[in-house]
Amino acid sequence: MSLKLRLIIMNFLQFFIWGSWLITIGGYWFQNRGWSGTEFGAIFSTMGISSLFMPALAGIIADRWVNAEKLLGIFHIFGGIILFLLPQINNTTAFFWVMLLNMVFYMPTISLSITVAYSALKKEGMDVVKEYPPIRVYGTIGFIVAMWTVSLLRIETSALQFYVASLAALTLGVYSFSLPKVPVSKGTGTKSLVESLGLKAFTLFKDKKMALFFIFSMLLGASLQLTNAYGDTFLHDFAKIPDYKDLLTVKYPAIIMSISQMSETLFILAIPFFLKRFGIKKVMLMSMFAWVLRFGLFSYGNPAEMLWMIILSNIVYGMAFDFFNISGSLYVETQTTSDIRASAQGLFMMMTNGFGAIFGSWSSGVIIDNFFVNPNGHFNWHDIWMTFSIYSLVIAVLFAVLFKHKHNPEEVAEIKH
């Protein structure tokens, strides 16, 4: 089996696990269990909480003590067992803690899988910027296949979705032990306490440019959580309006939202061209302005005559997500040495899916509850999405002014070495 195919299988299963439940857990929570919305918000916060420490911690372990591919396998096996137990939980408090434990094992596997792929491609002398995006695109395909599998099996509101995810996690866990080895960087000689503990990646904050990059990564990471938390609910809410309730978009919102992931597959393939041609700053600015459009189109869209806006918003999402997440990880790769590669990727994950997720979930909840709930209890979606759009615009302008980076095509080309 070729190296690329092995990495493709890894990426496919990595995101198939997440896609099996992330979009449809709301249906299980509200329609099957009948639990409250406030408690549901806490479930989404588990991704952010676990990302505060686990990706960075896992990166440190992979850099210093345990091969990344072995750690990837161990985490997925434990995650698969926990997912299998989730349907047995009968109260919201216990469900929160079990889901948090699942996220503790799952979230670091995203950066670990990146580390495994980058290391294997470099070892073969391949151009990571050119070769990785076409491999990573199969992760998005895995997410889409999982969403459609759960939908077509009619288990969107059933506990069976967690069993599907569990089986995929256990499969990837076992498969990970066959992936190319990523040796730890034990090194020789006298090391400082920071180096011995594998915390050297945090010294990246001493560099002003890297510190700004991580701060804006956090702020942009908040935008992603706004989409995850409210996109599906937004379309479901149109069912309360008689003129819209029988439309296919309202009946199958998860299918409509999957257009976003389909768009990802195209924009991932475009990353090598854009990154080499324009550099990280311009590519991330494109991502930020894509978020402005993503939210702005939602603001004016509806499932009938303005359906095209909702569809276009989902298409734009591909650029918004990929040009930030994938390009950001490649940029981190250019700015770090091999001894802190895994922990640096973990740090990037911590800022985006950790602090960014918590900031986005918490602040949006406070703002919506205080300013955008009508007296009848309905959300004012137009103003909600416009607020998110303006937020993204402010972040884009600040990034353009404050982040100083001169594009050097040779620096991007050096990722393969």
N, C-alpha and C positions, 0 to 999 in steps of 0.2 A: 504494500500500500504506500503510495507516495506521501511525502511530508505534507503537501497542501491538502490532500484528502483527509489525512489524519486530523489536521487543524480545523478543517471544515466541519467534520463530525463533532469535534469538541465545541465549536461555536454554535452549531445548530442545537445541540442538546442544552448548552448553557442557557440559551434564551427561550428554548421550548419550555423549560421548567417554569420560568417566570410567566410566560405568556399563558400557561395553563390556568392561572388563577388571578393574576394581577387585575385584569380588566373585569372579570366576572365575579370576583369575591363580593362585590356590592349586591349582586342579585342573590347570592347565598345568604348574605348578612340580613338584608331587609325582607326579602320575599320568603325565604325558607325559615330563618330563625326569628324574624320579626324584632330584631334588636334595634337600639336607637342610633340616630345619626351622630350624636355627640361621641358615643363610644366607638363608632366606626372611624371617626377622625383619628382616634388614638391608635387604631390599627395601622393607618398609613404612616404615623409617626415612627413606627418601629424601624422602617427603612433608614430614616434619618438618624435615629438614636444609635443603631448598630454601626452605621457608617462613620460615626464620630471617632470610633476607636478601632473597629475590627479590620478594615482594609489596611490601615497603617500598621497595626500590630501584626497582621498576617504577612505583610510585606517585610517587616523586620525579621520575623521567624524564617521566611523564605530566603532572605539575604544571608542570614547568619547560621541557621541550624538545620532546617528541613527543606529538601528540594521542593521547588514550587509546584511541580506536577504531582508529587506525593501529597502535599498539603491540599491541593485542589481536590484530589480524590477523597481524602479523609473528610474534608468539610462537606462534600456533596453526599457522602454516605450518611453522615450524621443528619444533614438537612433532609434527606429522603425519609429517614426514620421519623423525624418530627412531623413532616408533612402527612405521613400516614396516620399519625396520632391525632391530628387537628380535628377531624370530624367527630372524635369521641368527646370533645370539650363541650360542655353544656351551659357554661356561663361566660359572660363577657370578660370578666377579670382574668380568669384562667386562660381564655382564648388570647388575650393580649400578651400574656407572659410567654405562652407557647409560641405565638407568632414572632415575638421578639427573639426568642431563642433560635427559631428558624432563620430569621434575618441575620442573626449573629454569624451563622454558618454560611448563608448564601451571599451576602453583600461582598465579602472579601474575595469571593471566587471570580467576580467580574474582573478585578485588577490582576488577580493571579493568572487567569486565562490569557490576559494581554501579555503578561510577563513570559509565560510559556511560549506563546506565539512569536513574540519579538526575539527571544533567545534562540529558538529553533531556526528561524529565518536567517538571523545573523550568522549563526554557526555554519549555515550552508552558503554564506556569502551572497544572499539575496538582498535586493533593495526593499526594505521594509515599507517605505512610503508607497512603492508601486505594488508590492505583492500582498500586503496585509489587508487593505480595504476589500478586495474581491473575496478574501477568505472571511472577513468579518461580516460581509453582507449575508452570509448563510446563518448568522445569528439572528438577524432580523427576519429572515425567511422562517427560521425555527419558531420565532415569536408569533408570526402570522399563522403558520400551520397549527400551532397550539390553540390559538384563538378560534380558528375555524373548526378544529377537531372538537373542542368543547361545545361550540355552537351547534354543529351538525349532529353531535351525539345527544343534543338536547339536555345537557347537564350544566347549563349556565347557572342555575340556581341550586344545583345539587352538590352534595359533599363529594361526589365522584370526581370532581375536578381536582381535588387534592390528591386523590389516588393516582390520577394520571401524572400529576407533577411529581409525586413520590417515585413512581416507577422510572421516570426520566432521570431523576436525580440519582437514584441508585445505579442506574445504567452508566451514567457519566462518571460516577464515583469509581466504579470498577475500571472503566475504560481509561481513566486518567493515569492509572499506574503504568499504562503502556505507552504514554506520550514521551517525547524526547526529554532527556534529563536536563534539568536546570541546576547545575552545581551551586552549592552555597559558596560565599566568598569569605572563607575563614582568614585567609591571608597569613602573614607572619610578622614578627616583630612586636614592639610595644605599642599598645593602642590606648587612647584615652577612654574614659568611662563612656562617653557619648558613642565612640566608635565600637566599643565592645558590646554595647547594648543594641547596636544597629540603629541608633537614633540620628545618624548623620544627615539623613534626608531632611530633617527639620531645620538644619542649618541653611537650607535654601532660602528661608525667610530673611536671612541677613542680606541677601541680594535684593535691592529695591525693585528691580524689574520682576523678579520671580515672586516677590511678596505681593506686588500689584496683580500679577497674573492669578495667583491663588485667591486673592480677595474677589476679583471679578469672576473667577470660576464659581465662587460661593454665591455671588449675587445672581449669576446667570443660572446656576443650579436651581435657584428658587423658582425660576420660570417653568422649568420642567415639571416641578411638583404641582404647579397650578394647573397644568394640563392634565396630569394624572388624576388629580383629586376632583376636578370639576367638569372635565370634558364630557364624560359619559352621562353624568347627572344633568348637565345642560340640555342634552338632546332628550333625555327622559322627561324633562319638565314640559316639553311641548305637548305631551299627552294630556295636560290639563287644559289645553286650548282646543275647543271642539273642531275648529277648522283643520287642525294638524294631527289629531290623535290617531287617525287611521292610516297615516302615511307610512311607507316602508321605513323611512329614515328614523321615525319615532319608535316603530316596532322592533327594529334591529339596529340600535345605535352602536353596538359593539362592532358590527360588520362595517358600518360607515367609518368608525374611528380607526379600523384596521387599514384604511387608505393611508393613514399616517405612516404606518410601518412599511407599507408597499413603497411609499415615496422614499423611505430611508434606503431601500435597496439600490435606488438609482443614484442618490446623492453620495452614498458611500463610495461608489465607483468613480465619482467625479473628484474625490478628495485629492488624489495624487496630482492631477492637473492644476487644481486651484492652489494647493499648498506650495507647489514648486513655482507657480507663476506669480502668485500674489503674496505669499508669506503668511505667517500665523496671525499677524495683527489684522490684516484685511479680511482673512477668512473668518476670524472670530467676529469681526464687525458685520460681515454678511450674516452670520448666525444671529447676531443681536437684532439686526433690522428685520430678519425673517421672523423673530419672535414678535416684533411690533405688528407685522402683517398677520401673523397667526391669530393673535388676540383681536386685532382690529376687524378682521373678516368675520370672526365669530360674533363680534358685537352687532354687526349689521345683518348677519345671516339668519335664515329660517329654513325649515324643511320643505317649503313650497317654492314660491317664485325666486327666493334668494338661496336656494339649495346650492347653487354654483359657488357661493361664497364659502359655505361650510366645506365643500369638496376642495376648493382651492386652498382653504386654510389647512386642511389635512395634507395637501401636497407640499405646501410651504414648510410644514413641520419637518419634513425630511432634511432640508437644509438647516433649519433651526437646531435640530438635535445633532445631526452628524458633524456639521462643521464646527460644533463646539466640543462634543465628547471625543470623537475620534481624532480630530486635529489637535485638540488639547493634549491628549495622551501622547501623540507623536511629538509635540513640542517639548513636553516634559522629558521625553526620551533624548532629545538633542541637548538638553541642558544638564544631564546627569551622567555619572560614570557607572560602570557595571556593578560596582560594589554596593550601590544604593538604588539600583534600578527598580527592584520590586517595591521597596519602601517608598520611593518617590511616587510610583504609580498609586500606591495605597494612600499617600498623602493627598494626591489629586482627587481620588475618590472620596476621601474624608471631607474635603472642602465642598465638593459638588453635591454628593448624595448624603452627606452628613449635615454639616452646618447649613448648606444651601436648602436641603429638604426641610429641616426644622424651621429655618427662617421663613421659607415660603409657606409652609403649612400653618404655622402659628400666626404670622402677620396677616395672611389672607383671611384666615378665620375671624380674627378680631375686626378687620376692616369690613368684611361682609356683614357680620352680625350687627355692627354699629351703624352702618351707613346704607346697606343695600338690601335690606329685607323690608318688603312692603307691609303695611298694617295687616293685610290678610295672610301674612306668613310666606308669601311667594318671593323668590329672588328677583332682583332687578338685573337681569343678565346683561342687558346692553351696557349699563354703567359699570358692572363688574369687569367685563372684558375690556372696556375702554380704559379703566384704571390700570389693568394689567399691561395694556398696550403702552400707555404713557410711562409706566414704570420701566419697561424694556427700552423705550426710547431714551429716557434719562441715563440709563446704564450705558447704552451705546455711545452717547455723546461724551460721557465722562471717560469711557475707555479710550475713545479716539483722542482725547486731549491728554490724558495722564499716562497711558501706556506707550513708552518710547521703544520702538523696535524697528531696526533697519533690516529689511529682508535680504538674506544671503542664500541664494539657491544652493551653494556648495554645502552650507550647514545642514540643509534638509537632506542632501544626497549622502551625507556622512552617517545617517541613521543606519545604513546597511552594514557599516563596518563594525 
